[in-house]
Amino acid sequence: MYRESDSLNISVGGVRAANPLFLAPMASVTTAAVRRLAVQLGAGLTHTEMASATGLVRGGRQTLRVLDQTNDTRPLVAQLFAGDAESLVRGAEVALTCGPFDALGINMACPMPKVLKRGAGSALLDRPDEAASMVRELCRFGFPVWPKVRKEPAGSGITTEEFVQILFEAGASCVAVHGRTPGQRYEGQADRKSVKELCRAFPGRILASGDVFTAEDVLDYLSAGAGAVLLARGFIADPFIVPRSLDLLSGRPEARPSLASRYEIFCEFAGELERLHGPKMALGMVKRFAPGFFKFQAGAGALRRTLGPINDWNEMQIRLDEWFGQSERGKEHARNAAELDG
Ligand SMILES: Cc1cc2nc3c(=O)[nH]c(=O)nc-3n(C[C@H](O)[C@H](O)[C@H](O)COP(=O)(O)O)c2cc1C
């Protein structure tokens, strides 16, 4: 069983972290501002988006931006993808000039065609020898190496457990496992049972991923022996899953942040997005995260509809302020009405 004492100053995969709630790598999502938000809310560790090793070697601005460290927080894992060990090593040499990082991740999970056609991402699940060689070569840099895999599809000739074992034998410090096959992409349910079996087979060395949407999901994976749990879409859907999970793991009553405090954190986050990534990208991220921030708030749907068509950063701020003012006034009316009733 998970013990409260495990939640502080843990050591997973050769990295020390304050707790086992980790922000998963997410392309186009886990930018510096989002990583900072996750740490502010209590996450123990964050990942960069996946970065192309060949893109790094070419010096592509977009790829280098992925490893942008501006105003970042530690511990931080840089995740790379490549189709072979040599490209990976050359990419890692460039990545480490963007550091500091606490571990190097290898993406062996991405099912997207543009990654698969390079023999990278989940294409490596069919090539355990190449995957092992990538881990071995990356270990030479002296950093913990964290591959991230998906569940092996039925009939692939190797089980997920065998694949994970090969990665550990090659020197991986821990292995993140997403309990969907590449063919499932993000559809259907993650196979929680299989991931938990791996957690039991490699206690404290698996980072569990797949359908983590509630604090109870976090506890479930940790109770099975996961070294840590990766928050992905559950973080976008409700970033306050982090403090709620920490409350649950620590046996504290759940603290419910007020609308005003959510709004304050959101405005700070929006400011960071704009400062670090520019108004265009920031606007897209604000639209993506706003529904989750104000999920349980009356009028959250109206906010989403209001923000949807906006293309201008200043207009977005005005509409957001208006929505907040209306919501606060609505709460005041409700309070006054309750007092009159009472
Ligand atoms: C928008 C998005 C981008 C992602 N990008 C990456 C990535 O760059 N590297 C990676 O290993 N996994 C990536 N993933 C997979 C997540 O890290 C995670 O394993 C997956 O979403 C399953 O967790 P969930 O069901 O709790 O969302 C991505 C997922 C999403 C939704």
The ligand as an SDF file (V2000), in Angstrom:
LIG
                    3D

 31 33  0  0  0  0  0  0  0  0999 V2000
   -1.7000   16.3690  -26.5700 C   0  0  0  0  0  0  0  0  0  0  0  0
   -0.8390   15.2020  -26.1560 C   0  0  0  0  0  0  0  0  0  0  0  0
    0.4990   15.1970  -26.4800 C   0  0  0  0  0  0  0  0  0  0  0  0
    1.3140   14.1290  -26.0900 C   0  0  0  0  0  0  0  0  0  0  0  0
    2.6430   14.1700  -26.3770 N   0  0  0  0  0  0  0  0  0  0  0  0
    3.4720   13.2010  -25.8990 C   0  0  0  0  0  0  0  0  0  0  0  0
    4.8840   13.3130  -26.0500 C   0  0  0  0  0  0  0  0  0  0  0  0
    5.4060   14.3020  -26.5830 O   0  0  0  0  0  0  0  0  0  0  0  0
    5.6510   12.2910  -25.5860 N   0  0  0  0  0  0  0  0  0  0  0  0
    5.1020   11.1940  -24.9600 C   0  0  0  0  0  0  0  0  0  0  0  0
    5.8330   10.2910  -24.5480 O   0  0  0  0  0  0  0  0  0  0  0  0
    3.7720   11.0830  -24.7800 N   0  0  0  0  0  0  0  0  0  0  0  0
    2.9490   12.0640  -25.2140 C   0  0  0  0  0  0  0  0  0  0  0  0
    1.6040   11.9960  -24.9640 N   0  0  0  0  0  0  0  0  0  0  0  0
    1.0660   10.8520  -24.1960 C   0  0  0  0  0  0  0  0  0  0  0  0
    0.9250   11.2130  -22.7000 C   0  0  0  0  0  0  0  0  0  0  0  0
    2.1860   11.4650  -22.1090 O   0  0  0  0  0  0  0  0  0  0  0  0
    0.2030   10.0910  -21.9240 C   0  0  0  0  0  0  0  0  0  0  0  0
    1.0210    8.9500  -21.9050 O   0  0  0  0  0  0  0  0  0  0  0  0
   -1.1380    9.7300  -22.5390 C   0  0  0  0  0  0  0  0  0  0  0  0
   -1.9080   10.8850  -22.7960 O   0  0  0  0  0  0  0  0  0  0  0  0
   -1.9390    8.7820  -21.6360 C   0  0  0  0  0  0  0  0  0  0  0  0
   -2.3440    9.4010  -20.4510 O   0  0  0  0  0  0  0  0  0  0  0  0
   -3.8730    9.9370  -20.2220 P   0  0  0  0  0  0  0  0  0  0  0  0
   -4.8040    8.8460  -20.7200 O   0  0  0  0  0  0  0  0  0  0  0  0
   -3.9430   10.1140  -18.7080 O   0  0  0  0  0  0  0  0  0  0  0  0
   -4.0040   11.1960  -21.0070 O   0  0  0  0  0  0  0  0  0  0  0  0
    0.7640   13.0290  -25.3750 C   0  0  0  0  0  0  0  0  0  0  0  0
   -0.5960   13.0440  -25.0650 C   0  0  0  0  0  0  0  0  0  0  0  0
   -1.3940   14.1050  -25.4360 C   0  0  0  0  0  0  0  0  0  0  0  0
   -2.8540   14.0820  -25.0530 C   0  0  0  0  0  0  0  0  0  0  0  0
  1  2  1  0
  2  3  1  0
  2 30  2  0
  3  4  2  0
  4  5  1  0
  4 28  1  0
  5  6  2  0
  6  7  1  0
  6 13  1  0
  7  8  2  0
  7  9  1  0
  9 10  1  0
 10 11  2  0
 10 12  1  0
 12 13  2  0
 13 14  1  0
 14 15  1  0
 14 28  1  0
 15 16  1  0
 16 17  1  0
 16 18  1  0
 18 19  1  0
 18 20  1  0
 20 21  1  0
 20 22  1  0
 22 23  1  0
 23 24  1  0
 24 25  2  0
 24 26  1  0
 24 27  1  0
 28 29  2  0
 29 30  1  0
 30 31  1  0
M  END
$$$$
